[in-house]
Amino acid sequence: MKLKKSNSIVLFILALLCIVFVGYVAGFGIGSKKTGSAENIILGLDLKGGVSITYEIQDENFTKEQVNDTVYKLQLRVANFSTESEVYKEGDNRITVDIPGQYDSESVISELGKPGSLMFVTEADEDFTGDDTYPLYVTESGSRYKVWLTGSDVADAQGRAQTSNSTGASEYVVALEMTEAGTKKFADATTTNLGKSISILYDDKIISSPTVESAITTGEAVINKIGSLEEANSLASTIRIGSLSLELEEISSKVVSAKLGNDAIETSLLAGLIGLAVVILFMMIVYRIPGIVSGIALALYTILELLVLNGFDLTLTLPGIAGIILSIGMAVDANVIIYARIKEELALGKTTESAIKVGFKKATSAIVDGNITTFIAALVLMWKGTGPVQGFATTLAIGIVLSMITAMVVSRVLVILFYNMGFKDKKFYGIQKERKTVDFLSKKAIWFSISVICILAGVAGVVYNAANENGAFNYSIEFKGGTATTLEFPEDISIDEFNDKIKPELAEIIGSNDIQGQKETGSNKYTIKTPVIKETETREAFKKKLIDDFGAMEDSFEETNISSSVSKEMQSDAIIAVTLATLCMLVYIWFRFKNLKFAGSAVIALIHDVLIVLGFYALSRTTVGTTFIACMLTIVGYSINATIVIFDRIRENLAEKVNSKKIDLKEIVNASITQTLTRSIYTSFTTFVMVFVLFILGVSSIREFALPIMVGILAGGYSSVFITGSLWYVMSKKKYQ
C-alpha cells in the first residue's frame, strides 16, 4: 500500500488521463466514422425506429395455432438482428416484423429470406406422384422432387466448429435437430438414401446437397464439409427461417420512425446526467475523499457501459435502460458498503491505512454475494427469456461486471493513491458516529401488518377492475393487440410534432395514452396504433379529429386489427425465466449462507416487493406494456441485492458469537439492521434520485416506466429494513432458544 507521494501523484494523473481519454472516445469517437462514440449505439424501435416488414401467409388453409407458432418462431429468428425485434399478427392473414436499428429494408429482406419454404428433397422418378407423407413438389422451372421433410420438421439448426473424429482437424458444420415427427421422416429418408445425397430446397433453389453417410434415427445430424464458420452460420440461419409452420410472402416494407420520438432520447440522456451528477455530489458530501473516488469510479462505469454497448452492437431500449439503472444502483451500493465499512473501522480506533484495508475486505462478501446472485438471475433471463427480457438481462449482466470492476478494483486503487498522496488524516474519510441499536423486531407485527394491508389493497384493486370489466390490469397494445390506422397527411408532420400535439388530443378522445405513432420515412403516411375502439361514436370522433384539426386526407384511412407483439409464448418464456432465475438465486443464497431460512426469507421479501408493485399497477391503472416486464425484473434484482446486505451482516455478527454460551438472536438482528441502516437509506436514495429525474424530465411513456420502479425502490427499501430481518428472526428463533 505504501508508495512515494510523487509516484502516487503521477499514477493518479495517468489514471485520470486514461479515464478522460476513454470518456472522449465514448463521447466523440475516433476517426471519420466516430468509432466508439455513443451516438453509434443501436437504439430500439421505441427510441430510434427501424425497419417494418409485412408478410402475407401463402397457405390456403391454416389454423390459429399455426399462426401463433409462426409468430413465435419468427420472433426467435429475427432476434439475430436484435433481441428487441417485435413480431405480431396484422389482420387475418398477415404478420408484421419490426426490427430496430435497421434502416435498409432491402438488405434485411435479402438476409432474412423467404420464411417457411424449406424442404429436404431427392429427385423424383417420372412415375412418382407422391402421397400424404412424402408428397411430390414441382418447381416453377419444372424440376420434380420427392419431399421427405419440410421446414416445420426441423426444431433447430446451429452453425459451429468442431474437431473431426477421423483427421483431428477443425471443421465447420451445421447441427440439425428434428422434431418428433421429423425424426421418423428423417430416419426413413437417410435409410432409403444411404450413400446418396439429400438436397435442401429453399425458395425453389438447392442451397445444400449433403451425402448421407449413415442412417440417422436419433433426429440429430450434422452437415459437414462447409468452408467456414460464416458459411455454416449462414446456412443454419437459412434453415431456421425456412422452418416456420407457414410459408410467408413479403408484401411491403418500410422504414418507421421511433415510437417515442427523439425528445425521449434527449430527455433520458439529460436525466441520466443530472441524476448521476446528484448522486456523485451526494457521495462527495457524505464520504469526502472516498466520495470523490466513487464519483470517478461511477463516471468510468458509465463510460465503459457505453463503450461495451457500442462495441458489441447491442440494441438499447427502455428495458435496457432499466438494466443500466439497476446496475448503476448496484455500483453505488458497492461504494456505499465499502466506505461505510471504512468509517466503522475508523470509529473502532484503527489507523486510516488499516481501516481502508479492513473496510474493503469486510465489504467484499456482501458485494460479491449481491452481485453474483443478480448476475446468475441475469444469465438465466438471457438464456430462457425472449425480446425485452433478453434486452434487460444483457445490459444488467454487463453492468454488474463493470460495477464490480469499478467498485472493487478501480475504487480501491484510487483510495490507496489518495492516501499515499497525503490524505492520511481520518477527517478526510469520516468517522462513523456511535449508533444506538434500534429495536426493529419489537414492532414486527406492525411492519407485517402494513405490508399485508398494502398487498390486500392491490388485490382488491385487481378484483374491482376485473368485476367492472375493465381488465385486472390496463394492458397495452403489446399485450392485448389493437387497431392499426394508416392515413396520410398533405404535409410532413414529424414524429415529435405527433407526440406533442396530435397524440394528447387523440388520447383524450379514446381515454387512453396507449397510442403509438409510426411515420413512414420519405412520405407523409402515418400508422397510428391504438387499443381496439369498440364504440362507433368514439371511432368517428377519432377520425374527425385527425381530418378537421390536423388535415388528414379522408380517403387515405385504412384500418386493420393487430395482435399483441408480446405473444403468449413470450409471456410464458418470461414467467419461466423469472421463476428459474428466482430458484437459482434461492439455491445460491442457501449455498453461501448455509441456511435455508436466509434463502426463504429473501424470496418472501422479493415476492412482497413484486406484489406491492403489481398492486400499484392495478390501482393506478398504469399501462402494462413491454416495459412492465423490465420494471418487474428491476424490482426483483433490486430487492434481492438489498436483502443480501443485511443477511451478510447477520451472518458476520453470528460468527462473532459462535463461541458464546447463549446467543441473543433478537439483539443480533436488531444490531445488524441498525448497522446497515445508513447503507439502506443511502442506496435507496441514490437509486431513487436517478429514476425520479427520469420521471420528472421524461415524456409520458417514460414516466409510465419510471413511476412503478420508484414504487419498487421504496418497497424494496422498506422490506430490506423492516421485513427481511424480522422474517428470518421468526423462522430462526427456536434454534437459538
C-alpha positions, 0 to 999 in steps of 0.5 A: 500500500505504501508508495512515494507521494510523487509516484502516487501523484503521477499514477493518479494523473495517468489514471485520470488521463486514461479515464478522460481519454476513454470518456472522449472516445465514448463521447466523440469517437475516433476517426471519420466514422466516430468509432466508439462514440455513443451516438453509434449505439443501436437504439430500439424501435421505441427510441430510434425506429427501424425497419417494418416488414409485412408478410402475407401467409401463402397457405390456403388453409391454416389454423390459429395455432399455426399462426401463433407458432409462426409468430413465435418462431419468427420472433426467435429468428429475427432476434439475430438482428436484435433481441428487441425485434417485435413480431405480431399478427396484422389482420387475418392473414398477415404478420408484421416484423419490426426490427430496430436499428435497421434502416435498409429494408432491402438488405434485411429482406435479402438476409432474412429470406423467404420464411417457411419454404424449406424442404429436404428433397431427392429427385423424383422418378417420372412415375412418382406422384407422391402421397400424404407423407412424402408428397411430390413438389414441382418447381416453377422451372419444372424440376420434380422432387420427392419431399421427405421433410419440410421446414416445420420438421426441423426444431433447430439448426446451429452453425459451429466448429468442431474437431473431426473424429477421423483427421483431428482437424477443425471443421465447420458444420451445421447441427440439425435437430428434428422434431418428433415427427421429423425424426421418423421422416428423417430416419426413413429418408437417410435409410432409403438414401444411404450413400446418396445425397439429400438436397435442401430446397429453399425458395425453389433453389438447392442451397445444400446437397449433403451425402448421407453417410449413415442412417440417422434415427436419433433426429440429430445430424450434422452437415459437414464439409462447409468452408467456414464458420460464416458459411455454416452460420449462414446456412443454419440461419437459412434453415431456421427461417425456412422452418416456420409452420407457414410459408410467408410472402413479403408484401411491403416494407418500410422504414418507421420512425421511433415510437417515442420520438427523439425528445425521449432520447434527449430527455433520458440522456439529460436525466441520466446526467443530472441524476448521476451528477446528484448522486456523485455530489451526494457521495462527495458530501457524505464520504469526502475523499472516498466520495470523490473516488466513487464519483470517478469510479461511477463516471468510468462505469458509465463510460465503459457501459457505453463503450461495451454497448457500442462495441458489441452492437447491442440494441438499447431500449427502455428495458435496457435502460432499466438494466443500466439503472439497476446496475448503476444502483448496484455500483453505488451500493458497492461504494456505499458498503465499502466506505461505510465499512471504512468509517466503522473501522475508523470509529473502532480506533484503527489507523486510516491505512488499516481501516481502508484495508479492513473496510474493503475486505469486510465489504467484499462478501456482501458485494460479491454475494449481491452481485453474483446472485443478480448476475446468475438471475441475469444469465438465466433471463438471457438464456430462457427469456425472449425480446425485452427480457433478453434486452434487460438481462444483457445490459444488467449482466454487463453492468454488474461486471463493470460495477464490480470492476469499478467498485472493487478494483478501480475504487480501491486503487484510487483510495490507496493513491489518495492516501499515499498522496497525503490524505492520511488524516481520518477527517478526510474519510469520516468517522462513523458516529456511535449508533444506538441499536434500534429495536426493529423486531419489537414492532414486527407485527406492525411492519407485517401488518402494513405490508399485508394491508398494502398487498390486500389493497392491490388485490382488491384493486385487481378484483374491482377492475376485473368485476367492472370489466375493465381488465385486472390490469390496463394492458397495452397494445403489446399485450392485448393487440389493437387497431392499426390506422394508416392515413396520410397527411398533405404535409410532413408532420414529424414524429415529435410534432405527433407526440406533442400535439396530435397524440394528447388530443387523440388520447383524450378522445379514446381515454387512453395514452396507449397510442403509438405513432409510426411515420413512414420515412420519405412520405407523409403516411402515418400508422397510428396504433391504438387499443381496439375502439369498440364504440362507433361514436368514439371511432368517428370522433377519432377520425374527425379529429385527425381530418378537421384539426390536423388535415388528414386526407379522408380517403387515405384511412385504412384500418386493420386489427393487430395482435399483441407483439408480446405473444403468449409464448413470450409471456410464458418464456418470461414467467419461466425465466423469472421463476428459474432465475428466482430458484437459482438465486434461492439455491445460491443464497442457501449455498453461501449462507448455509441456511435455508431460512436466509434463502426463504426469507429473501424470496418472501421479501422479493415476492412482497416487493413484486406484489406491492408493485403489481398492486400499484399497477392495478390501482393506478391503472398504469399501462402494462406494456413491454416495459412492465416486464423490465420494471418487474425484473428491476424490482426483483434484482433490486430487492434481492441485492438489498436483502443480501446486505443485511443477511451478510451482516447477520451472518458476520455478527453470528460468527462473532458469537459462535463461541458464546454460551447463549446467543441473543438472536433478537439483539443480533438482528436488531444490531445488524439492521441498525448497522446497515441502516445508513447503507439502506437509506443511502442506496435507496436514495441514490437509486431513487434520485436517478429514476425520479429525474427520469420521471420528472424530465421524461415524456409520458411513456417514460414516466409510465416506466419510471413511476412503478420502479420508484414504487419498487425502490421504496418497497424494496427499501422498506422490506430490506429494513423492516421485513427481511430481518424480522422474517428470518428472526421468526423462522430462526428463533427456536434454534437459538432458544 
